[in-house]
Protein backbone atom coordinates (compact mmCIF):
# COMPACT_ATOMS: atom_id res chain seq x y z
CA UNK A 1 0.00 0.00 0.00
CA UNK A 2 1.27 3.44 -0.93
CA UNK A 3 0.24 6.50 1.04
CA UNK A 4 0.16 9.78 -0.81
CA UNK A 5 0.01 13.10 1.02
CA UNK A 6 -0.24 16.56 -0.54
CA UNK A 7 0.63 19.88 1.06
CA UNK A 8 1.22 23.50 0.15
CA UNK A 9 -2.23 24.69 -0.87
CA UNK A 10 -3.75 27.91 0.35
CA UNK A 11 -5.44 31.20 -0.46
CA UNK A 12 -3.50 33.49 -2.78
CA UNK A 13 -4.17 36.43 -5.06
CA UNK A 14 -4.18 36.36 -8.82
CA UNK A 15 -0.63 36.55 -10.14
CA UNK A 16 0.89 34.88 -7.09
CA UNK A 17 2.82 31.62 -6.99
CA UNK A 18 2.46 28.44 -4.96
CA UNK A 19 4.47 25.26 -4.76
CA UNK A 20 2.58 22.10 -3.96
CA UNK A 21 4.40 19.12 -2.52
CA UNK A 22 3.46 15.47 -2.50
CA UNK A 23 5.13 12.67 -0.63
CA UNK A 24 4.52 9.01 -1.31
CA UNK A 25 5.48 6.20 1.00
CA UNK A 26 7.45 3.16 0.03
CA UNK A 27 11.07 2.31 -0.64
CA UNK A 28 10.36 2.16 -4.34
CA UNK A 29 9.17 5.74 -4.88
CA UNK A 30 11.78 6.07 -7.58
CA UNK A 31 9.80 3.57 -9.65
CA UNK A 32 6.48 5.46 -9.44
CA UNK A 33 5.20 7.60 -12.26
CA UNK A 34 3.55 10.59 -10.59
CA UNK A 35 0.96 13.13 -11.59
CA UNK A 36 -1.08 16.10 -10.43
CA UNK A 37 -4.77 16.48 -11.16
CA UNK A 38 -7.25 19.07 -10.02
CA UNK A 39 -10.97 19.22 -9.52
CA UNK A 40 -13.13 22.31 -9.20
CA UNK A 41 -16.68 22.10 -7.82
CA UNK A 42 -19.03 20.66 -10.41
CA UNK A 43 -16.19 19.68 -12.73
CA UNK A 44 -14.51 16.40 -13.55
CA UNK A 45 -11.02 15.68 -12.32
CA UNK A 46 -8.61 17.36 -14.72
CA UNK A 47 -5.05 16.46 -15.65
CA UNK A 48 -2.41 19.04 -14.72
CA UNK A 49 1.02 17.45 -15.10
CA UNK A 50 2.87 14.16 -14.95
CA UNK A 51 6.44 13.00 -14.50
CA UNK A 52 7.96 9.60 -15.10
CA UNK A 53 9.84 7.67 -12.44
CA UNK A 54 13.25 8.99 -13.47
CA UNK A 55 12.15 12.59 -13.88
CA UNK A 56 13.37 12.45 -17.45
CA UNK A 57 10.01 13.05 -19.10
CA UNK A 58 7.24 15.41 -18.10
CA UNK A 59 3.84 16.26 -19.52
CA UNK A 60 1.85 19.40 -18.80
CA UNK A 61 -1.71 20.30 -19.68
CA UNK A 62 -1.85 22.73 -22.57
CA UNK A 63 -3.71 25.40 -20.66
CA UNK A 64 -1.00 25.43 -17.97
CA UNK A 65 2.14 25.24 -20.04
CA UNK A 66 4.54 27.95 -19.11
CA UNK A 67 2.86 28.52 -15.74
CA UNK A 68 2.99 25.12 -14.00
CA UNK A 69 6.05 22.91 -13.69
CA UNK A 70 6.23 19.42 -12.25
CA UNK A 71 9.43 18.07 -10.76
CA UNK A 72 10.53 15.37 -8.33
CA UNK A 73 13.23 14.52 -5.83
CA UNK A 74 13.47 10.77 -5.46
CA UNK A 75 15.83 11.07 -2.52
CA UNK A 76 13.01 12.81 -0.63
CA UNK A 77 10.13 10.70 -2.02
CA UNK A 78 8.58 13.97 -3.13
CA UNK A 79 7.03 15.42 -6.26
CA UNK A 80 6.34 19.12 -6.67
CA UNK A 81 4.03 21.33 -8.69
CA UNK A 82 5.31 24.86 -9.06
CA UNK A 83 2.43 27.13 -10.03
CA UNK A 84 3.15 30.66 -11.20
CA UNK A 85 0.92 33.49 -12.42
CA UNK A 86 -2.07 31.90 -10.76
CA UNK A 87 -5.54 32.80 -12.02
CA UNK A 88 -8.94 32.57 -10.31
CA UNK A 89 -9.83 29.72 -12.66
CA UNK A 90 -6.99 27.70 -11.12
CA UNK A 91 -9.08 27.45 -7.95
CA UNK A 92 -9.59 23.75 -7.23
CA UNK A 93 -8.61 20.85 -5.04
CA UNK A 94 -5.27 19.56 -6.29
CA UNK A 95 -4.59 15.84 -6.08
CA UNK A 96 -1.38 13.91 -6.35
CA UNK A 97 -1.45 10.40 -7.81
CA UNK A 98 0.95 7.50 -8.26
CA UNK A 99 1.13 4.92 -11.04
CA UNK A 100 3.13 1.99 -9.71
CA UNK A 101 4.62 -0.93 -11.65
CA UNK A 102 3.29 -2.55 -13.73
CA UNK A 103 2.43 0.81 -15.19
CA UNK A 104 -0.98 1.66 -16.57
CA UNK A 105 0.58 4.25 -18.86
CA UNK A 106 -2.65 6.28 -19.06
CA UNK A 107 -0.88 9.52 -18.34
CA UNK A 108 -3.78 11.91 -18.79
CA UNK A 109 -6.51 9.65 -17.39
CA UNK A 110 -7.25 9.48 -13.64
CA UNK A 111 -7.98 5.77 -14.06
CA UNK A 112 -4.31 5.28 -14.89
CA UNK A 113 -3.24 5.92 -11.30
CA UNK A 114 -3.31 3.42 -8.46
CA UNK A 115 -2.96 5.65 -5.42
CA UNK A 116 -4.30 9.10 -4.58
CA UNK A 117 -3.88 11.64 -1.87
CA UNK A 118 -6.69 13.47 -0.08
CA UNK A 119 -6.04 16.67 -1.99
CA UNK A 120 -5.02 20.18 -1.07
CA UNK A 121 -7.20 23.23 -1.68
CA UNK A 122 -5.89 26.07 -3.81
CA UNK A 123 -7.99 29.22 -3.91
CA UNK A 124 -7.02 32.16 -6.10
CA UNK A 125 -8.79 35.44 -5.49
CA UNK A 126 -9.14 38.11 -8.14
N, C-alpha and C positions, 0 to 999 in steps of 0.2 A: 504494500500500500504506500502510495506517495502522498504526502501532505503538501499542499500548495498554499502559501500565505502571501497576500498582497499588502502593500503599505504605501503611504506617500500621497494619498488623495487629500483633497481639501477644497476650500472655497477661495477662488482667486478672481482677479479682474481680467477682462479681455486684454490680450496682449502679454499677459504674464506667462511664466514658465512653471512647469512642475516636472519632477522626476518620480515616476512610480518604480517601486521595487517589488520583486517577487522572489521568494525563496521556496525551494522545493526540497523535500527530505530525500534521503537515500544516498548511498555511496556511489551510485551510478548516474548522478545528475549530468555528468558530462556526456551521457549517451541520450539524453532527452532532447527532442526538438520542442521548442517552447514558442508560445504565442501570446499575444494580447488581443482580447476582444472587448467590445463595449456594448452596453445596452441602455438605451434611454427609455423612459416610460412610454409604453404603447408600441415600442419598436421591437423588431427582432434583434437577436444578438448579432453584432456586426464585427467583421474582421478588421483589426487595426494593423498588426505587424506580426511577423514570425521570424524565428532564427533557428538555424539547424544546430545540431549538437556541438559542432566544432566552432560555431560562430562565423564560419566562412561564407555563408550565404544568408541573406536577409530578404524579406519581402515586406513591402509597406503598401497599405491601401492607397489608391490613387489620390483620394481626396485629402490625404495627410502627408503626401510626399513633400519633403522639404521642411515640414514642421515637426514631425514625429520621427524618432530614431530609436530602434531597438538594439540592445547590446546585451552581452552576458559576461559574467566572470565565473568560470567553472570552479575556480579555487574557493569561491565564496558561496557556491550553489545558488547564485542569484542572477536573475535577468532583470533588465531595466527598460523602461520606456521614458525617454526624454521627450517632453512635449513643450514646444515653443509656440509663441504667437497664438495662444489659446483663444478660442472663439466661444461665444455662448452656445453654439450648436455642438460643441465638444462635451457639453454637460451630459454625464452618463455615469453608470456604474462600470468600472473597468475591471475585467477579469483576466487572470493569468491562467494558462492552460499548458499541460504537458502531454506530449505524444511520446510514449515509451516504446522501446523495441518489443515485438516487431512493429515497425512504424505503419501507421495508417496512410501517411502521405496525402492527406486531404488538407492541405495547408490552409485553405481559406474557409473551410467548413468546420463549424463547431463539433460536428460528429466525428471529426478526425482526431479528437483529443480525449485522452483517457482520464485525466485528472484535472480538476478545477479548484480554484480558490473561491473564497466567499465574496470576493469583490471589494473594491474600494471606490468610494464616491468622489467624483470630480464635479465640481460646480463652478461654472464660469459666469460671472456677472457682467452685464454690459455697462 
